[in-house]
Amino acid sequence: MIIKAVGKIGKKQGFKVGDDLVKLGGFKVQDTLDYLFYDNEQRFDAEIVRGGKTKTISVKKKVGESLELDFNYEMKPVVCKNKCIFCFVDQLPLGMRESLYVKDDDYRYSFMCGSYVTMTNVTDEDIERIVRLKLSPLYISVHAYDNEIRKFMLKNPNTVKLIDQIRYLGEHGIIMHTQLVVVPGINDGKVLEDSIRGLHTIKGVETVAVVPVGLTGHRNGLSELNCVNEDNARETIKMVEKLHVELGGFCWCSDEYYVKANINVKDGAYYGAYDQIENGVGLLAEFKENFEYELEDVEDCNLGRRVDMITGVSFAPYLKEYAKRLDAKLGTHSVVHAVVNDFFGHSVTVAGLVTAGDILKQVDVKGSDLVILPDNMLREFSDTFLDNVRLCELEEKLGVKIVPVAHDGSNMISTVKNFFEGRK
């Protein structure tokens, strides 16, 4: 990796702009993770190439000091080699952002971003690197403890190594959070129970999230799969809740299961530290906790303004209840819009997959003073919806200010309150 900037400590140690960092601690440098690991060490050897000649720098620095090296390097994700029977990317319609069609399956991004990986493209050298660099925690898609069932689901023979891989990682200090995407008739019922029990025997596996398969309306030429309905959702919840108690809070069903089963989600305490929140486990409970905490500090007032709240079909009933309570406190008039997903298909009900096109077709916000929607409808660090429409374009077409809000009850309250107070 070519160094493009060097901090004060790095210069003192002998690094220069233009140096090619090739080894750290005797190991070949693969990416910035190697640098980040060794930059936390006090003593190590760094091998560089400068002007065509190899040079070794023996780094000696104090605790907390950083070399502050920056590199001309872009970490490109490793592409997925599976052909999963339920792959969501294979079910995407045309006309979306190009980046959405990229299938990544990269353990480095699992460590850095919490994305789930199947480990089918991980080599023995990668496993040793994970241990050496202490890349923990990792987020791993298991789907089934049984090797043959998992191989059928992923269509990749390399997956038979997975259980041995995670067992080895756990024995060497790596913490793992796992998920089981459940396809009725394939890995539910007894298979699901065996998977949860099997994972519980592996050191280092701290949690299991049980998630229903997501099926869109764009499955031409793909495997025929059954979606999760109310009956099998109830059966799965009953089993997983029993195992949750028996195994000491090891496993949970995602919120989507409770929505499909028409069963109230558990209170926040049930979800512990919310380790699987990014997987939709405990989102509703956390929203409620934060909403009620924030609402206690809100003084009664009479803003007399209309607020339109856009969400998906799943969350709409919950949001309506919170909107009523918010109106009672702030004197607002809230209108909740449950957007039916025509873009992906009506079986897709989560807010994060709502597109600008569907909002434009279905939502009437005439007379609104403010429109809010969850920020996960937009690309991270961007203002673009899944159908490539920018937020400012939607604002222009609807003729009203739209404010993205983090999926958090306290943010919902503070956004509405602060928006109108700033306009007094």
C-alpha positions, -999 to +999 in steps of 0.1 A: +000+000+000+014+034-010+016+059+017+001+093+008+003+111+041+025+107+073+018+120+107+043+134+132+050+101+149+053+083+116+078+108+103+098+104+135+099+067+130+112+071+094+082+067+071+078+090+040+051+098+015+055+074-014+068+045+006+052+012-003+042-006+029+046-044+021+050-062+055+041-056+091+053-078+119+067-102+093+033-107+075+024-094+041+002-064+041-031-071+025-052-041+033-056-013+059-068-038+086-031-049+089-020-013+095-048-006+119-039-037+140-002-030+142-007+008+147-021-001+181+011-020+190+041-003+206+069-023+189+069-040+155+089-042+123+076-026+091+090-035+057+087-008+030+099-004-006+114+031-013+130+039-046+130+003-056+149-008-025+135-027+005+140-011+039+130-023+074+118+002+100+118-009+136+088+010+151+091+019+188+063+042+201+043+049+233+009+035+242-018+054+224+005+069+198-004+065+161+018+067+130-011+085+113-004+069+080-028+074+051-028+053+020-037+054-017-058+023-013-095+013-018-107-018-001-130-035-026-154-061-013-149-098-021-177-110-043-201-137-032-197-171-049-229-187-036-261-192-055-285-191-025-320-202-032-333-171-013-307-145-025-323-111-022-301-096-049-314-121-074-349-108-067-342-072-074-361-054-102-343-034-128-337+004-125-320+005-091-286+019-080-259-002-096-242-008-063-273-028-051-266-055-077-232-063-063-232-095-041-205-090-015-194-117+010-164-103+027-153-112+063-135-078+065-167-059+061-184-082+086-158-070+111-159-033+101-196-029+093-215-058+109-226-072+076-234-110+075-211-134+056-213-170+047-175-177+049-176-199+018-148-179+001-126-178+032-093-197+030-073-213+058-050-183+055-079-160+060-090-179+091-055-175+106-055-138+097-088-133+115-073-148+146-040-130+144-056-096+138-083-103+164-111-094+139-139-097+164-169-098+165-179-113+132-215-117+119-220-150+102-249-164+081-253-201+091-289-209+080-286-245+091-263-264+114-267-295+092-240-293+064-262-309+037-291-286+043-269-256+043-252-268+011-286-271-005-296-236+005-263-219-006-256-241-036-219-240-026-200-271-014-175-250+004-201-243+031-196-278+046-164-263+063-184-236+081-191-253+115-154-263+118-144-228+109-165-211+135-156-236+161-119-229+154-125-191+155-143-194+188-116-215+204-092-187+194-111-159+210-133-146+182-168-136+191-195-144+166-231-133+161-251-156+138-283-156+118-306-183+104-327-171+075-357-195+077-374-209+046-406-228+055-403-265+046-365-264+044-348-252+076-377-245+100-392-268+126-368-295+139-340-283+116-342-249+131-342-262+167-312-284+160-294-254+144-299-232+175-289-260+198-259-269+177-246-233+176-251-230+213-224-257+218-198-236+200-176-214+221-176-178+208-210-179+193-229-154+214-262-149+197-286-163+170-311-142+151-339-161+135-351-142+104-379-150+079-369-153+043-376-122+022-393-129-011-401-102-036-424-102-066-394-106-090-387-143-088-390-155-124-367-184-130-358-188-094-365-216-069-401-219-057-401-211-020-427-207+006-430-174+025-435-172+063-472-169+071-490-163+104-493-200+114-457-209+109-446-176+123-464-184+155-449-219+156-414-205+152-419-178+178-431-204+203-401-226+197-375-198+197-389-182+229-387-216+247-351-220+236-344-184+246-353-192+282-336-226+282-303-214+266-300-182+287-311-155+262-291-170+233-316-167+205-344-144+193-369-141+164-367-109+145-395-083+149-408-093+115-418-127+128-440-110+155-456-087+129-464-117+107-478-136+136-498-107+149-482-111+183-468-082+204-430-080+206-413-084+239-401-055+261-366-042+258-352-063+287-358-094+266-333-083+240-304-078+264-277-055+248-296-055+215-267-073+198-288-082+168-306-049+164-292-043+129-308-076+120-343-063+130-342-080+164-356-056+191-361-026+168-397-021+180-388-025+216-360-001+214-382+024+195-408+022+223-382+026+251-366+057+235-400+072+226-413+069+262-380+082+277-381+113+254-418+119+258-414+123+296-393+154+291-416+171+266-437+199+279-473+201+267-478+227+240-502+234+211-482+237+179-512+233+157-492+219+128-498+189+105-471+162+104-471+135+078-452+103+087-442+079+059-434+042+067-439+007+055-469-015+061-453-034+090-445-005+112-476+016+104-499+003+131-472+009+158-464+043+144-501+054+145-502+047+183-470+067+189-483+095+167-515+098+188-494+102+219-471+127+203-501+147+191-515+148+226-483+163+239-474+187+211-508+197+198-499+185+163-521+166+138-502+136+126-511+115+095-494+081+091-490+068+056-484+030+052-468+027+018-476-006+000-446-019-018-455-021-055-418-018-065-406-051-048-440-068-044-467-066-016-450-093+005-422-068+012-435-047+041-405-031+058-399+006+057-363+003+046-374-010+012-399+017+003-391+036-028-397+072-038-418+061-067-442+043-044-444+072-021-451+096-049-479+074-062-496+067-029-490+096-005-510+128-005-494+154+017-513+185+006-516+208+035-487+192+054-463+214+073-437+186+077-431+152+062-408+127+081-396+093+069-371+068+083-335+075+071-330+038+062-351+044+031-321+063+019-286+051+010-262+054+039-244+087+039-265+098+009-299+112+000-309+086-026-338+061-025-335+025-038-351+035-071-323+061-077-345+091-069-329+118-047-347+132-016-347+167-031-365+155-062-392+139-040-395+171-020-399+191-052-426+168-065-445+167-032-440+204-026-431+200+011-401+198+034-391+161+041-369+153+070-352+118+073-353+105+109-333+077+124-354+048+134-355+058+170-384+070+191-366+099+207-354+112+173-389+112+160-401+134+189-371+158+189-372+161+151-409+172+151-405+195+181-373+212+170-385+217+134-415+237+145-398+255+174-372+267+150-399+282+128-417+302+155 
